[in-house]
Amino acid sequence: MGTRYDLICGLCTPAELVEVCESCADRADQESFPAGWQGEPEMLLRDGELGGRWSTRPCPVRPVNDGCLAPMPGGWLALTEEGFVRIDEDDQWLLGPVELPAETYEDIRDIPDRPRRGLHTSRDGRYAAVVSDYGQFATVVDLREWLTVLDVDRDWNDNELTRFPLAFLGEGDATRVVAGTDWNRLDVFALPGGELLTDRETAAPDRGEKAPEHYLDYFQGALHVSPSERSLVVDGWAWHPVGMPTVVDVEAWLGGDIHAAERGRTITPGRDDWDQPIAWLDDTTVAVQRMGVSSDEMLDGVELYDAGTGRRTGMFAGPKGPMWGHRGLLYVTAEAGFEVWDPAAGARIGFAEGFRPTAHAPATGAFAELRNDQLRIWAAVG
C-alpha cells in the first residue's frame, strides 16, 4: 500500500530480488538516483470532517495574480494594478501605488507569463515587498511611513528559471529581509534603514583561474523560512542543470559565520526539476513536492527530508499544487480543491471541493481565496 517499493538496478533488470541488511538497504536508498518507477503508487484517502471556521464576504479586489495576496495582522494585503490594497474583516482600501524598474534583459527563454509580480509581507505587517518573480528586481516598502526602504537588483543571469529570492525575518525593530543580490548571492538587510548585515567577498574567478574558496556556482531561487526562522531552504539549481534545494543556517549566518550562505546543506539527491512547492513541517523537516529524480519520470507526491542531515525520511503519493505546512500537517491547493495531508500517515485526511486558497497566515492558521469579487477564508482550529 502507499509508496512501498523495491529498489532495482536498471542494468540488471529483469533479475531476482535479493535481501540485504537494513544498513545496506538504507545506504542504497539514500544514495541512489532512480531513473523512474514501475507501477503506480497508491494514494491514501482517509478524508474526515475538515472542521475549522469558514467565512465569506464580498471583496471587489483583484490581485495581479495568485502570488499577490499575503497575510497581515488582522487581515490581508493584495497587490493590484492600482497598488497595495489593505483588506480586513469588513472593508478594503487602497494604500497607494508601487512600481518596479523595467526589466533590462536582452535575452530570455520564451516562457509564458514570466517575469511576473509576487508579494511578501513581514510578520508584523509593517513591511511589504514586491518582487519580479523570474525577473531581476524587488522593492521593500515601509507601509507605516509609506517609504521605499530598499531596492534590490539580482542582475540578469537565467533569472527566468527561478522565483525572486526574498523573505522577511523577525518583527518590530528586529525585522530583517533576506534577498538575492546577484544570481548566486543572498544578503540580509536591517529594516527600516536597509543596512547590509552580511558584507563578505564572493567574487567570481578570473577566466582560467581557480574559483575562490567562497565562490558559489549556484542559482538562487525561492526562499522558505523555517518556523523558528533559524534556517531557510533555497529552491535553487546548479549546472548542468540540477535542482538542489539547500538549507542555510540563518542563526549561524547572522551570528558571525559570514559565509554560512555559501555552505548550505543540500537536500534531495539532485533532480532534473526545481521551482516546486516546498514547505516546512516543523523546524527540522522539509517537504518537497514530486517524487523521483528524472523530471519526465517523477510522480505527484511529497518527499520529506531532515534539514540537519539532508536524509530523506519519508515520501507519499498524491499532493500536487501550492503547499503550506501548519502544525505538522500539509495543506495543498489542488486542481479540484483544498487538501489536508497527514505526513505521518502519508494520507489525505481532509478535502474542501472548489476552495483554492493562494495565501496562508501562519499566526492564525487561516487560508484565503480572493477571486470573483469574494474573499473566502478557512481557518484551522486548535
PAMAR-660796 format. One record per residue (C-alpha): z, x, y; chain; residue number from 1. Coordinates in nm, 4 decimals, decimal comma, padded with zeros to 6 digits. Layout:
BEGIN
[pt [Z X Y] "A" NUM];
...
// end
This chain:
BEGIN
[pt [00,0000 00,0000 00,0000] "A" 1];
[pt [-00,0345 00,1110 00,3634] "A" 2];
[pt [-00,1579 00,4679 00,4027] "A" 3];
[pt [-00,0532 00,6277 00,0770] "A" 4];
[pt [-00,3248 00,8738 -00,0185] "A" 5];
[pt [-00,4198 01,1711 -00,2325] "A" 6];
[pt [-00,5415 01,4933 -00,0714] "A" 7];
[pt [-00,8621 01,6048 -00,2430] "A" 8];
[pt [-01,0692 01,9183 -00,1882] "A" 9];
[pt [-01,4172 01,8109 -00,0845] "A" 10];
[pt [-01,5764 02,1113 -00,2591] "A" 11];
[pt [-01,4062 02,0285 -00,5874] "A" 12];
[pt [-01,4685 01,6537 -00,5893] "A" 13];
[pt [-01,5042 01,4959 -00,8375] "A" 14];
[pt [-01,2065 01,6585 -01,0009] "A" 15];
[pt [-00,8872 01,5555 -01,1717] "A" 16];
[pt [-00,5790 01,5326 -00,9555] "A" 17];
[pt [-00,3045 01,7846 -01,0236] "A" 18];
[pt [00,0644 01,7606 -00,9494] "A" 19];
[pt [00,2204 02,0262 -00,7263] "A" 20];
[pt [00,5696 02,0856 -00,5937] "A" 21];
[pt [00,6883 01,8994 -00,2841] "A" 22];
[pt [00,6765 02,2034 -00,0536] "A" 23];
[pt [00,3194 02,2929 -00,1560] "A" 24];
[pt [00,2078 01,9340 -00,1083] "A" 25];
[pt [00,3688 01,9254 00,2349] "A" 26];
[pt [00,2082 02,2544 00,3408] "A" 27];
[pt [-00,1357 02,1424 00,2259] "A" 28];
[pt [-00,0934 01,8124 00,4066] "A" 29];
[pt [00,0185 01,9698 00,7348] "A" 30];
[pt [-00,2444 02,2434 00,7372] "A" 31];
[pt [-00,5442 02,0501 00,6102] "A" 32];
[pt [-00,8325 01,9362 00,8262] "A" 33];
[pt [-00,9547 01,6254 00,6419] "A" 34];
[pt [-01,3269 01,5685 00,6761] "A" 35];
[pt [-01,2983 01,1990 00,6015] "A" 36];
[pt [-01,1456 00,9209 00,3979] "A" 37];
[pt [-01,2401 00,7495 00,0750] "A" 38];
[pt [-01,1349 00,3881 00,0599] "A" 39];
[pt [-00,9701 00,1722 00,3246] "A" 40];
[pt [-00,6052 00,1686 00,4332] "A" 41];
[pt [-00,4005 -00,1488 00,4200] "A" 42];
[pt [-00,2819 -00,2976 00,7488] "A" 43];
[pt [00,0715 -00,4255 00,7050] "A" 44];
[pt [00,1008 -00,7549 00,8963] "A" 45];
[pt [00,4532 -00,8928 00,8991] "A" 46];
[pt [00,4419 -01,0941 01,2183] "A" 47];
[pt [00,7603 -01,2671 01,3151] "A" 48];
[pt [00,8712 -01,4557 01,6227] "A" 49];
[pt [00,7805 -01,2495 01,9274] "A" 50];
[pt [01,0709 -01,3810 02,1322] "A" 51];
[pt [01,1260 -01,2306 02,4742] "A" 52];
[pt [01,0672 -01,4004 02,8092] "A" 53];
[pt [00,7357 -01,5330 02,9406] "A" 54];
[pt [00,6359 -01,6142 03,2968] "A" 55];
[pt [00,3057 -01,7102 03,4571] "A" 56];
[pt [00,2215 -01,7721 03,8204] "A" 57];
[pt [-00,0850 -01,7884 04,0479] "A" 58];
[pt [-00,1703 -01,4465 04,1916] "A" 59];
[pt [-00,5108 -01,4082 04,3626] "A" 60];
[pt [-00,5042 -01,0281 04,3465] "A" 61];
[pt [-00,7847 -00,8386 04,1784] "A" 62];
[pt [-00,7185 -00,4783 04,0735] "A" 63];
[pt [-01,0152 -00,2412 04,0883] "A" 64];
[pt [-00,9956 -00,2026 03,7100] "A" 65];
[pt [-00,7484 -00,2183 03,4209] "A" 66];
[pt [-00,5933 00,1117 03,5280] "A" 67];
[pt [-00,4966 -00,0146 03,8734] "A" 68];
[pt [-00,1761 -00,2103 03,8098] "A" 69];
[pt [00,1561 -00,0234 03,7933] "A" 70];
[pt [00,5284 -00,1136 03,7858] "A" 71];
[pt [00,7556 -00,1258 04,0907] "A" 72];
[pt [01,1245 -00,2187 04,1128] "A" 73];
[pt [01,1250 -00,5971 04,1260] "A" 74];
[pt [00,7527 -00,6323 04,0716] "A" 75];
[pt [00,4189 -00,4547 04,0576] "A" 76];
[pt [00,1711 -00,2606 04,2696] "A" 77];
[pt [-00,2032 -00,3203 04,2480] "A" 78];
[pt [-00,4879 -00,1115 04,3820] "A" 79];
[pt [-00,7626 -00,3434 04,5072] "A" 80];
[pt [-01,0827 -00,2858 04,7003] "A" 81];
[pt [-00,8809 -00,3552 05,0171] "A" 82];
[pt [-00,5998 -00,1127 04,9254] "A" 83];
[pt [-00,2444 -00,1361 04,7915] "A" 84];
[pt [-00,1059 -00,4845 04,7250] "A" 85];
[pt [00,2652 -00,5341 04,6524] "A" 86];
[pt [00,3490 -00,8157 04,4092] "A" 87];
[pt [00,6910 -00,9677 04,3444] "A" 88];
[pt [00,8113 -01,2802 04,1654] "A" 89];
[pt [00,6690 -01,5297 04,4125] "A" 90];
[pt [00,4483 -01,3519 04,6658] "A" 91];
[pt [00,1978 -01,0739 04,7235] "A" 92];
[pt [00,0943 -00,8873 05,0377] "A" 93];
[pt [-00,1450 -00,6136 05,1413] "A" 94];
[pt [00,0277 -00,2855 05,2290] "A" 95];
[pt [-00,2835 -00,1084 05,3534] "A" 96];
[pt [-00,5960 00,0841 05,2585] "A" 97];
[pt [-00,6104 00,4130 05,0720] "A" 98];
[pt [-00,9093 00,6425 05,0230] "A" 99];
[pt [-01,0041 00,9406 04,8106] "A" 100];
[pt [-01,2636 01,2017 04,9076] "A" 101];
[pt [-01,6132 01,1507 04,7724] "A" 102];
[pt [-01,6792 01,3396 04,4504] "A" 103];
[pt [-01,8583 01,6682 04,5123] "A" 104];
[pt [-02,0029 01,7413 04,1676] "A" 105];
[pt [-02,3671 01,8218 04,1253] "A" 106];
[pt [-02,3994 01,7960 03,7504] "A" 107];
[pt [-02,2276 01,5319 03,5392] "A" 108];
[pt [-02,2817 01,3874 03,1956] "A" 109];
[pt [-02,4226 01,0382 03,2063] "A" 110];
[pt [-02,1088 00,8463 03,1041] "A" 111];
[pt [-02,0884 00,4866 03,2305] "A" 112];
[pt [-01,8080 00,3901 03,4739] "A" 113];
[pt [-01,6959 00,7474 03,5386] "A" 114];
[pt [-01,5302 00,8551 03,7562] "A" 115];
[pt [-01,3073 00,5554 03,8273] "A" 116];
[pt [-00,9807 00,4862 04,0088] "A" 117];
[pt [-00,6364 00,4980 03,8483] "A" 118];
[pt [-00,2892 00,4152 03,9828] "A" 119];
[pt [00,0542 00,5711 03,9237] "A" 120];
[pt [00,3931 00,4843 04,0742] "A" 121];
[pt [00,7241 00,6681 04,0936] "A" 122];
[pt [01,0254 00,5260 03,9147] "A" 123];
[pt [01,1955 00,4108 04,2363] "A" 124];
[pt [00,8733 00,2692 04,3806] "A" 125];
[pt [00,8698 00,4878 04,6904] "A" 126];
[pt [00,5535 00,6780 04,5983] "A" 127];
[pt [00,2160 00,5778 04,4623] "A" 128];
[pt [-00,0727 00,7996 04,3585] "A" 129];
[pt [-00,4381 00,7037 04,3470] "A" 130];
[pt [-00,6367 00,9293 04,1159] "A" 131];
[pt [-01,0012 00,9719 04,0315] "A" 132];
[pt [-00,9860 00,9465 03,6527] "A" 133];
[pt [-01,2686 01,1544 03,5055] "A" 134];
[pt [-01,3086 01,2927 03,8553] "A" 135];
[pt [-01,1767 01,5537 04,0950] "A" 136];
[pt [-00,9236 01,4170 04,3437] "A" 137];
[pt [-00,5843 01,2496 04,3769] "A" 138];
[pt [-00,3682 01,1467 04,6703] "A" 139];
[pt [00,0036 01,0638 04,6846] "A" 140];
[pt [00,1315 00,8118 04,9395] "A" 141];
[pt [00,4869 00,7577 05,0612] "A" 142];
[pt [00,4943 00,3769 05,0654] "A" 143];
[pt [00,8167 00,3622 05,2667] "A" 144];
[pt [00,6819 00,5726 05,5533] "A" 145];
[pt [00,3147 00,4868 05,4881] "A" 146];
[pt [00,2114 00,8521 05,4908] "A" 147];
[pt [-00,0120 01,0599 05,2678] "A" 148];
[pt [00,2209 01,3340 05,1457] "A" 149];
[pt [-00,0053 01,5214 04,9046] "A" 150];
[pt [-00,3760 01,5600 04,8348] "A" 151];
[pt [-00,4785 01,7248 04,5093] "A" 152];
[pt [-00,8111 01,8760 04,4006] "A" 153];
[pt [-00,8586 01,9947 04,0414] "A" 154];
[pt [-01,2077 02,1295 04,1182] "A" 155];
[pt [-01,5058 02,0282 03,9079] "A" 156];
[pt [-01,5374 02,1542 03,5525] "A" 157];
[pt [-01,6068 01,8953 03,2813] "A" 158];
[pt [-01,3681 01,6558 03,4572] "A" 159];
[pt [-01,5728 01,3598 03,3424] "A" 160];
[pt [-01,4180 01,4077 02,9970] "A" 161];
[pt [-01,0506 01,3628 03,0904] "A" 162];
[pt [-00,8335 01,1360 03,2987] "A" 163];
[pt [-00,6793 01,2967 03,6045] "A" 164];
[pt [-00,3563 01,4764 03,5045] "A" 165];
[pt [-00,0777 01,3226 03,7157] "A" 166];
[pt [00,2730 01,1907 03,6524] "A" 167];
[pt [00,5881 01,1333 03,8568] "A" 168];
[pt [00,9288 01,2734 03,7628] "A" 169];
[pt [01,2727 01,1715 03,8896] "A" 170];
[pt [01,3570 00,9414 04,1767] "A" 171];
[pt [01,5085 00,9483 04,5231] "A" 172];
[pt [01,5494 01,2973 04,6670] "A" 173];
[pt [01,4755 01,4436 04,3231] "A" 174];
[pt [01,1265 01,2928 04,2952] "A" 175];
[pt [00,8582 01,5341 04,1796] "A" 176];
[pt [00,4934 01,4932 04,0911] "A" 177];
[pt [00,3052 01,6898 03,8250] "A" 178];
[pt [-00,0659 01,7146 03,8906] "A" 179];
[pt [-00,3757 01,9066 03,7880] "A" 180];
[pt [-00,4725 02,1644 04,0495] "A" 181];
[pt [-00,7582 02,3177 03,8522] "A" 182];
[pt [-00,9410 02,2286 03,5330] "A" 183];
[pt [-00,6900 02,4364 03,3339] "A" 184];
[pt [-00,3776 02,4291 03,5513] "A" 185];
[pt [-00,0849 02,1980 03,6208] "A" 186];
[pt [00,1604 02,2274 03,9092] "A" 187];
[pt [00,4752 02,0485 04,0208] "A" 188];
[pt [00,5359 01,9447 04,3828] "A" 189];
[pt [00,8518 01,8229 04,5539] "A" 190];
[pt [00,8338 01,4963 04,7462] "A" 191];
[pt [00,8063 01,3919 05,0205] "A" 192];
[pt [00,7322 01,7393 05,1596] "A" 193];
[pt [00,4748 01,8410 04,8990] "A" 194];
[pt [00,6280 02,1868 04,8424] "A" 195];
[pt [00,4811 02,3741 04,5460] "A" 196];
[pt [00,7564 02,4419 04,2892] "A" 197];
[pt [00,5507 02,6246 04,0270] "A" 198];
[pt [00,3819 02,9150 04,2046] "A" 199];
[pt [00,2501 03,1641 03,9468] "A" 200];
[pt [-00,0560 03,3686 03,8541] "A" 201];
[pt [-00,3061 03,2089 03,6130] "A" 202];
[pt [-00,6301 03,3663 03,7349] "A" 203];
[pt [-00,9411 03,3726 03,5190] "A" 204];
[pt [-01,0518 03,7093 03,3763] "A" 205];
[pt [-01,3309 03,9053 03,5378] "A" 206];
[pt [-01,6596 03,8887 03,3492] "A" 207];
[pt [-01,6438 04,1089 03,0406] "A" 208];
[pt [-01,2696 04,1702 03,0806] "A" 209];
[pt [-00,9866 04,0633 02,8520] "A" 210];
[pt [-00,8152 03,7417 02,9594] "A" 211];
[pt [-00,4831 03,7931 03,1418] "A" 212];
[pt [-00,1699 03,7046 02,9482] "A" 213];
[pt [-00,1165 03,3671 03,1144] "A" 214];
[pt [-00,4759 03,2532 03,1475] "A" 215];
[pt [-00,5173 02,9148 02,9752] "A" 216];
[pt [-00,8565 02,8203 02,8302] "A" 217];
[pt [-00,7666 02,4508 02,8091] "A" 218];
[pt [-00,8969 02,1426 02,9877] "A" 219];
[pt [-00,6001 01,9439 03,1177] "A" 220];
[pt [-00,6036 01,5668 03,0655] "A" 221];
[pt [-00,3815 01,2608 03,0974] "A" 222];
[pt [-00,0055 01,3244 03,1163] "A" 223];
[pt [00,2550 01,1274 02,9201] "A" 224];
[pt [00,6186 01,1880 03,0172] "A" 225];
[pt [00,8999 01,1583 02,7609] "A" 226];
[pt [01,1778 00,9024 02,8217] "A" 227];
[pt [01,4235 01,1684 02,9430] "A" 228];
[pt [01,1466 01,3464 03,1396] "A" 229];
[pt [01,2354 01,6721 02,9640] "A" 230];
[pt [00,8856 01,7020 02,8161] "A" 231];
[pt [00,5355 01,5778 02,8679] "A" 232];
[pt [00,2300 01,5509 02,6488] "A" 233];
[pt [-00,1028 01,6647 02,7900] "A" 234];
[pt [-00,4060 01,4934 02,6361] "A" 235];
[pt [-00,6429 01,7872 02,6782] "A" 236];
[pt [-00,9062 01,9789 02,4879] "A" 237];
[pt [-01,0359 02,3309 02,4285] "A" 238];
[pt [-01,3689 02,4790 02,3286] "A" 239];
[pt [-01,5540 02,4051 02,1125] "A" 240];
[pt [-01,4706 02,1097 02,1702] "A" 241];
[pt [-01,1391 02,0286 02,0019] "A" 242];
[pt [-00,8863 01,7691 02,1139] "A" 243];
[pt [-00,5440 01,9334 02,1336] "A" 244];
[pt [-00,2554 01,7222 02,2679] "A" 245];
[pt [00,0015 01,9713 02,3956] "A" 246];
[pt [00,3748 01,9326 02,4610] "A" 247];
[pt [00,5050 02,1052 02,7759] "A" 248];
[pt [00,8780 02,1721 02,8173] "A" 249];
[pt [00,9319 02,0406 03,1722] "A" 250];
[pt [01,3015 02,1231 03,1707] "A" 251];
[pt [01,2282 02,4899 03,0946] "A" 252];
[pt [00,9387 02,4968 03,3406] "A" 253];
[pt [01,1457 02,3746 03,6340] "A" 254];
[pt [01,4425 02,5782 03,5116] "A" 255];
[pt [01,2702 02,9106 03,5752] "A" 256];
[pt [01,0238 02,9616 03,2875] "A" 257];
[pt [00,7297 02,9670 03,5265] "A" 258];
[pt [00,4663 02,9893 03,2509] "A" 259];
[pt [00,6036 02,7129 03,0288] "A" 260];
[pt [00,2966 02,5041 03,1082] "A" 261];
[pt [00,0746 02,7767 02,9626] "A" 262];
[pt [00,2853 02,7973 02,6453] "A" 263];
[pt [00,2796 02,4334 02,5404] "A" 264];
[pt [00,3084 02,3440 02,1732] "A" 265];
[pt [00,0010 02,1769 02,0260] "A" 266];
[pt [00,0356 01,8716 01,8060] "A" 267];
[pt [-00,2290 01,7289 01,5692] "A" 268];
[pt [-00,4276 01,9820 01,3631] "A" 269];
[pt [-00,7169 01,9793 01,6099] "A" 270];
[pt [-00,9583 01,6860 01,6188] "A" 271];
[pt [-01,3080 01,6107 01,7400] "A" 272];
[pt [-01,1699 01,3437 01,9720] "A" 273];
[pt [-00,9314 01,3165 02,2654] "A" 274];
[pt [-00,8629 01,0782 02,5545] "A" 275];
[pt [-00,6945 00,8426 02,3090] "A" 276];
[pt [-00,3844 00,6257 02,3642] "A" 277];
[pt [-00,0636 00,8287 02,3377] "A" 278];
[pt [00,2967 00,7089 02,3657] "A" 279];
[pt [00,6478 00,8478 02,3238] "A" 280];
[pt [00,8588 00,6534 02,0728] "A" 281];
[pt [01,1697 00,8451 02,1751] "A" 282];
[pt [01,2438 01,1886 02,3160] "A" 283];
[pt [01,1231 01,3682 02,0039] "A" 284];
[pt [00,8459 01,1534 01,8532] "A" 285];
[pt [00,4928 01,1196 01,9882] "A" 286];
[pt [00,2452 00,8570 01,8673] "A" 287];
[pt [-00,1267 00,9424 01,8883] "A" 288];
[pt [-00,3936 00,6865 01,8066] "A" 289];
[pt [-00,6660 00,7375 01,5460] "A" 290];
[pt [-00,6105 00,8883 01,2036] "A" 291];
[pt [-00,8002 01,1945 01,0894] "A" 292];
[pt [-00,9876 01,4859 01,2419] "A" 293];
[pt [-01,3623 01,4230 01,2406] "A" 294];
[pt [-01,4482 01,1671 01,5097] "A" 295];
[pt [-01,7072 00,9829 01,3012] "A" 296];
[pt [-01,4655 00,9587 01,0070] "A" 297];
[pt [-01,1471 00,8589 01,1894] "A" 298];
[pt [-00,9643 00,5358 01,1124] "A" 299];
[pt [-00,7924 00,2980 01,3525] "A" 300];
[pt [-00,4218 00,3664 01,3414] "A" 301];
[pt [-00,1455 00,5948 01,4625] "A" 302];
[pt [-00,0259 00,9410 01,3693] "A" 303];
[pt [00,3362 01,0339 01,4507] "A" 304];
[pt [00,4352 01,3884 01,5494] "A" 305];
[pt [00,7596 01,5734 01,6102] "A" 306];
[pt [00,7258 01,7062 01,9650] "A" 307];
[pt [00,9549 02,0017 01,8943] "A" 308];
[pt [00,7789 02,1348 01,5849] "A" 309];
[pt [00,4305 01,9828 01,6003] "A" 310];
[pt [00,4707 01,8448 01,2465] "A" 311];
[pt [00,3145 01,5150 01,1552] "A" 312];
[pt [00,5970 01,2885 01,0421] "A" 313];
[pt [00,4057 00,9730 00,9555] "A" 314];
[pt [00,0993 00,7570 01,0064] "A" 315];
[pt [-00,0065 00,3978 00,9610] "A" 316];
[pt [-00,3247 00,1984 00,9968] "A" 317];
[pt [-00,4032 -00,0723 01,2498] "A" 318];
[pt [-00,3263 -00,0094 01,6175] "A" 319];
[pt [-00,6259 00,0216 01,8472] "A" 320];
[pt [-00,6083 -00,0085 02,2251] "A" 321];
[pt [-00,3856 00,0803 02,5226] "A" 322];
[pt [-00,0397 00,1621 02,3886] "A" 323];
[pt [00,3176 00,1995 02,5124] "A" 324];
[pt [00,6454 00,2924 02,3473] "A" 325];
[pt [00,9629 00,0986 02,4232] "A" 326];
[pt [01,2964 00,1288 02,2429] "A" 327];
[pt [01,1473 00,2659 01,9241] "A" 328];
[pt [00,8606 00,0165 01,8929] "A" 329];
[pt [00,4930 00,0446 01,9831] "A" 330];
[pt [00,3206 -00,2174 02,1969] "A" 331];
[pt [-00,0591 -00,2345 02,1862] "A" 332];
[pt [-00,3148 -00,4290 02,3867] "A" 333];
[pt [-00,5714 -00,5009 02,1171] "A" 334];
[pt [-00,9002 -00,6858 02,1471] "A" 335];
[pt [-00,7504 -01,0090 02,0123] "A" 336];
[pt [-00,4186 -00,9901 02,1942] "A" 337];
[pt [-00,0812 -00,8210 02,2262] "A" 338];
[pt [00,0647 -00,6461 01,9200] "A" 339];
[pt [00,4132 -00,5156 01,8428] "A" 340];
[pt [00,4375 -00,2455 01,5756] "A" 341];
[pt [00,7411 -00,1054 01,3950] "A" 342];
[pt [00,6588 00,2623 01,3255] "A" 343];
[pt [00,9414 00,2988 01,0740] "A" 344];
[pt [00,7809 00,0345 00,8529] "A" 345];
[pt [00,4225 00,1049 00,9609] "A" 346];
[pt [00,3827 -00,2690 01,0115] "A" 347];
[pt [00,2888 -00,5136 01,2831] "A" 348];
[pt [00,5875 -00,7374 01,3485] "A" 349];
[pt [00,4680 -00,9495 01,6404] "A" 350];
[pt [00,1488 -01,0806 01,7961] "A" 351];
[pt [00,0530 -01,2865 02,1040] "A" 352];
[pt [-00,3067 -01,4040 02,0896] "A" 353];
[pt [-00,5079 -01,3706 02,4104] "A" 354];
[pt [-00,2389 -01,1820 02,6064] "A" 355];
[pt [-00,3839 -00,8459 02,7111] "A" 356];
[pt [-00,1462 -00,6608 02,9467] "A" 357];
[pt [-00,2545 -00,3492 03,1352] "A" 358];
[pt [00,0809 -00,2294 03,2723] "A" 359];
[pt [00,4333 -00,1713 03,1418] "A" 360];
[pt [00,7632 -00,1406 03,3285] "A" 361];
[pt [00,9909 00,0852 03,1183] "A" 362];
[pt [01,3047 -00,0125 03,3116] "A" 363];
[pt [01,2755 -00,3809 03,2255] "A" 364];
[pt [01,0566 -00,3832 02,9165] "A" 365];
[pt [00,8056 -00,6066 03,0947] "A" 366];
[pt [00,4303 -00,6088 03,0292] "A" 367];
[pt [00,1897 -00,7553 03,2848] "A" 368];
[pt [-00,1588 -00,9043 03,2716] "A" 369];
[pt [-00,3278 -00,9758 03,6062] "A" 370];
[pt [-00,6651 -01,1454 03,5765] "A" 371];
[pt [-00,8378 -01,4683 03,6649] "A" 372];
[pt [-00,6020 -01,5098 03,9633] "A" 373];
[pt [-00,2968 -01,5324 03,7384] "A" 374];
[pt [-00,0080 -01,2944 03,6758] "A" 375];
[pt [00,1278 -01,3322 03,3247] "A" 376];
[pt [00,4345 -01,1350 03,2165] "A" 377];
[pt [00,6165 -01,0915 02,8883] "A" 378];
[pt [00,9443 -00,9009 02,8740] "A" 379];
[pt [01,1257 -00,7807 02,5647] "A" 380];
[pt [01,4884 -00,8890 02,5377] "A" 381];
[pt [01,7660 -00,6670 02,4091] "A" 382];
// end
